[in-house]
């Protein structure tokens, strides 16, 4: 048997040792994760429902992770700027982000020439909230129903301006669906969050805002705004006086789903750790009580089921877009 030269044996032994050490180091790092604060990207402005959910979630996640979870708002371009940052972040588990469906799915095909991320670059982790849409006006508005709003548009199309938080988002699509059902054209303006839209509404700069139940419920309850319709199958307990669109003859249904994602190449063990933490927070009765108090309906969808949910939504909406693209407004 021919013996290998000692120098070659040393090289091979060193290579094997390096590989083993590298594997052990990776395992050790994964076992120790997290060892520093985690950044949570929110793609919309402070004060909105996405931001509020994120900050409450972060509070409970810190207890599970024994590390700080720092919420960072990166609003702009209807959420795109934040998702670009998430997609480009180091896939080490120290950057996670809120994703808002359906808007996160639609930008890759509605902004195909300019969008800065793709769905392949982020990995959905878990859905937390599914929040029905609401169309609301100021409390002193002359409009008492959807029919009143439709009549106003028919009389003077430029007299009605409705806000949304980004083209292709659930509120924008809900308003377009309503306009199609009513046979009218609506004028739109986009804001970076519910706080901006509400200020514009109360200041008389817009006619109505299209948002979500969690954003509108407290203001409706306090008498600051009047809900004209909730885009759900049935009335919502928190705003039981607000009729559904269907009750008024407009068969529109819409909701926003809010969940978490990580950069696509995050190691599986770290992904699993974050998934376990998310599940623990979502199943925590105290967290759920806070969500209920804020009128945010908890609807957990975990792991690969959530990945499929986002992909299926993307495919369905892309098919609709290819048949009849909605106009950027």
Secondary structure, DSSP 8 states (H G I E B T S, - for coil): -----HHHHHHHHHHHHHHHHHHHHHHHHHHH---S-EEEEESS-TTSHHHHHHHHHHHHHHHHHTS-EEEEE---GGGHHHHHHHHHS-SSSSEEEEEEETHHHHHHHHTTTT-S--GGGEEEEEEEEEEEEEEEEETT-S--SHHHHHHHHHH-GGG-EEEESSTTSHHHHHHHHHHHHHT---EEEE-SSHHHHHHHHHTTS-SEEEEEHHHHHHHHHTTSEEEEEEESSS--GGGTTS-BTGGGT-----EEEEEEEEETT--HHHHHHHHHHHHHHHT-HHHHHHHHHTT--EEEEEHHHHHHHHHHHHHHHHHHHHHS-----
